[in-house]
Amino acid sequence: MTETDFILKDFSIENINNGSFTWKTPSNIALVKYWGKQEPQIPENASISFTLDACFTLTTLEYSLKQTRHAELVSASHENNLNFEIYFEGEKKEDFKPKIATFFKRIEQYVPFLKEFEFVIKSQNSFPHSSGIASSASGMGALALCVMSLEKAINPVMTNEYFNKKASFLARLGSGSACRSIEGPLIVWGNHPEIEGSSDLFGVKFPHKIHDNFKNYQDTILLVDEGEKQVSSTVGHQLMYDHPFAKQRFQQANENILNISKVLQTGDLSAFIAIVESEALSLHAMMMTSNPYFILMKPNTLKIINEIWEFRAQTNANICFTLDAGANVHVLFPENEKETVNNFIKSNLIQFCQENHYICDIIGEGTTSIVNL
Ligand code: DP6
């Protein structure tokens, strides 16, 4: 599929006035990381992620058809003809508006009905906003799905497959990793020869049978630093443009997709651990070797990593860590080792979390539509 397949043409909004849609969309954690992109939100390498379950965003999009006279006023006073308000956890958020405005501007050519409506967006997260957990994946995913529900109301002849693909396509234009939050449990984004149907434009479900070892895989997120990040992902991606190791990094990630694809089918947990931890450290190595360089890990991030390595050496537990663009640590392990690993987390790792905060998550199936809230 190409971009033009996602442009809605010849539509009529005659029977649509006002209403609302609500979607609950989870976050995701990448096993092979996306770090580096081209315009418009095209990844430099393929990435793969576990869709999460407990960490999600719940978003309601209220829409009402613009009155003609009102529409003229709106178009005179609003950039891009798009008129919306945003509330986050009950509070009006003017500072969230530019990111949403950019998103609407990017997607408008694919959903041209947007400018016919006024919107109120109401959003909340299941995790604390200041937790350092990236909410852009779940937030942009949920908003893209709400927009797709409106498209479906306008144009009901649409398969579920197209609905999900276009939701992922739109979400990508809000935040790259958001395109991996629409479905689950394992999503690949980025064109890769090993992954049939894979695309730079949207996420696809991992196409092979996943070994039972990965069923209900656990992800305990240790909140090491709940503060604002010093360097945003947007800036981090930009620093990959003339990064001295960029080419090798993109090649390494694509090789890791090939390797992890085999591992996910054979259930080889040692190989899984080696790929996932190497990916996390390679991501942070890119940050440490960019110009300007930066470090997002904190002393407690390293303490946790060392504890995990020690515990693994002593017990042979299949525990490993991964990191996103921050100091928090995602601790991954199989469901059948839950008891021993959770005991270890409680006794040895929680002390390194800010105010002992952590979140027990598990891999999930993706998004859900909520009706009649
Ligand atoms: C380190 O998706 O947040 O989490 O496309 O600029 O919104 P934008 O970036 P974003 O980058 C995520 C980077 C990562 C790795 C990953 O999720 O693959």
Residues whose N, C-alpha, C, O or C-beta is under 5 A from the ligand:
A	BS01	DP6	A30 V32 K33 Y34 S47 G174 S175 G176 S177 A178 S233 T234 D324 A325
